[in-house]
Amino acid sequence: MSRKHAHQIFRAALQAADPEQAVLRYLHTDGKTLTAARRSYRLSQFDRIQVIGAGKASAAMAHAVERVLGRRIIGGAINVKGHAPVRGAKPLREASKARLRNIAVTEAGHPIPDARGLEGTRRIMEIARAAGSRDLLICVISGGASALMPAPRPPVTLAQVQEITAQLLARGATIHEINAVRKHISQISGGELARLARPATVIALILSDVIGDDLDVIGSGPTVPDRATVADAARISEKYSISALPFEETPKPGDPAFQKVQNVIVGGNRQAMEAAARQARLLGYRTLLLSTFIEGETREIASMHAAIVKEILASGHPVRRPACILSGGETTVTLGGNGLGGRNQEFVLAAATALDGFGPVTIFSAGTDGTDGPTDAAGAVADADTITKARAHGLDPCRFLAENDSYHFFDKLNGLVKTGSTGTNVMDVRVLLVP
């Protein structure tokens, strides 16, 4: 029953992070005036309205914009993550294939950018460059946009961007660090899209997938003044032993490029986690939402969560049983082995190993985008019997952890969580249930 409850809590989080509904909460029209958050625009001042952008949720977000503005949208281009069919998954939605009237959709590679993304980004840049003072560009940005919208600044090549991204991911760099590097070798990130679009009016609708909802980090901030500098990018490259690159400075606060730009965050991890907490309470659990700012090395975060569960089992603190501990955010994995997995699967394996023999507990962790690392799983789920069953099947959890091979561990134990593409992306949801 606890596993079923964990899935129900996760589904509630996903529903709250629905990107189409998130946009519709902030974008409205009465036929004459368009309202984005609290700012209004007379539609008569625009000759053309187009939609551009990228991200795992950008198709659903663009569909919402079409619902609001209909045939007033004359065109556009977005890049979305290409998804292969997931064996055993029950897709929650097919947002990446949402029917868009006049907006071209390019499926591209993520987390490593590819040539498809490069070609789709050229279309986006062409639309931005051609926009004039009586144009409105509505930009939809969600998690994954950095990789899905590659535009390396010559002499940097796509192959170099691919190599740099892979190296930073493998060495445990945070999303803030990765994006600080990528912004300074890009023609579109770090405020450069806003510069390209000037003098058009730009409304950027942004679904956050980063801790703290930092606008200049989400999707590498294509329409946002960049706080990171060339010096920051160089320092990060040196920290992770990345080859020297020809970094160029990005537009900063006060740059004229942002005079006609409005950036609106339409949703993020907090909304998802608050919905998860409400569902947990409905299921009868005393619920504690630890934080939506959880980051750091996955195994260390798993150890911290395991310590809280041990305290609940031992003393009833910080919350009495039946208890639900929730946390959001996004951790990192420093690869030391050659296995297959992701941060959520590794979290569950590390926490289950730490809690082996301590008492009843269910551990669930999954990415809201439906993918975890380079796998077809969103995450994993384990309970008090998982490690015992593993050893009965001759599986050593410590060896699988050492090899970063959590996927194959849980695949053998029917512990993988597979949702298929969810059409959203607001970081991760972790659920620990102590009945």
Secondary structure as UniProt FT lines:
FT   HELIX           2..16
FT   HELIX           19..26
FT   STRAND          27..29
FT   STRAND          33..36
FT   TURN            37..38
FT   STRAND          39..42
FT   HELIX           43..45
FT   STRAND          48..54
FT   TURN            56..57
FT   HELIX           58..69
FT   HELIX           70..72
FT   STRAND          73..81
FT   TURN            87..88
FT   HELIX           95..97
FT   STRAND          104..108
FT   HELIX           115..130
FT   TURN            133..134
FT   STRAND          135..141
FT   TURN            143..144
FT   HELIX           145..148
FT   TURN            154..155
FT   HELIX           158..170
FT   TURN            171..172
FT   HELIX           175..183
FT   TURN            184..185
FT   TURN            189..191
FT   HELIX           192..197
FT   TURN            198..199
FT   STRAND          201..207
FT   HELIX           211..213
FT   TURN            215..217
FT   HELIX           218..220
FT   TURN            222..223
FT   HELIX           230..239
FT   TURN            240..241
FT   TURN            253..254
FT   HELIX           256..258
FT   TURN            259..260
FT   STRAND          261..267
FT   HELIX           269..282
FT   TURN            283..284
FT   STRAND          286..289
FT   HELIX           298..315
FT   STRAND          323..329
FT   HELIX           343..354
FT   TURN            355..357
FT   STRAND          362..367
FT   TURN            368..369
FT   STRAND          379..383
FT   TURN            384..385
FT   HELIX           386..392
FT   TURN            393..394
FT   HELIX           397..402
FT   TURN            403..404
FT   HELIX           406..412
FT   TURN            413..414
FT   STRAND          416..417
FT   STRAND          428..434
//
